[in-house]
């Protein structure tokens, strides 16, 4: 059974949460709280869209405010999602297929390639681009 995207339900979520560009630490903390709540449940397609939107807004804020000289932080995003979803490296081994690869990525010795980014995106239900530079 394929779940369909309900525009009215999504509009209700947008109205309830009012996502916007994050400009302050307080707004970032609020968005992180919503993401954490959404992360720990089975999301509807509309909630998943809101979840991905908020992660994108959080990533943009954190890039601009915490490490402005770097374009993207695939490893920090991976570690954040891993921690927030209460998953382990073993879960990543199941996704990426090799413990050595997972250890190299997590230790910063190897970058996430396009296929790995796709698999991680599917696993965490986020855009694969969050894991690429």
Residue pairs with C-beta under 8 A, 6 or more apart in sequence:
3 44
3 45
4 45
5 45
5 46
5 49
6 44
6 45
6 46
9 44
9 46
10 46
10 49
10 50
13 46
13 47
13 50
14 50
17 34
17 50
17 54
19 31
19 50
19 53
19 54
19 57
20 27
20 57
21 57
21 60
21 61
22 28
22 31
22 57
22 58
22 60
22 61
23 61
25 65
27 61
28 58
28 61
28 62
31 54
31 57
31 58
31 61
32 58
34 50
34 54
35 51
35 54
35 55
35 58
35 84
36 84
38 47
38 50
38 51
38 54
39 51
39 81
39 84
39 85
40 85
40 86
43 51
43 125
48 125
51 125
51 126
52 125
52 126
52 127
55 77
55 126
55 127
55 130
56 127
56 130
59 72
59 73
59 77
59 130
62 73
62 76
63 70
63 71
63 72
63 73
67 73
71 133
72 130
72 132
72 133
74 111
74 112
74 117
74 130
74 131
74 132
74 133
75 105
75 106
75 108
75 112
77 130
77 131
78 105
78 106
78 112
78 120
78 131
79 106
81 124
81 126
82 88
82 89
82 91
82 92
85 124
89 99
89 102
89 103
89 106
91 123
92 102
92 105
92 106
92 120
93 99
93 102
95 119
95 120
95 123
96 102
96 105
96 116
96 119
96 120
101 110
101 116
104 110
105 111
105 112
105 116
111 133
112 120
112 131
112 132
114 128
114 132
116 131
117 128
117 129
117 130
117 131
117 132
118 128
120 126
120 128
120 131
121 127
121 128
121 129
121 130
121 131
122 128
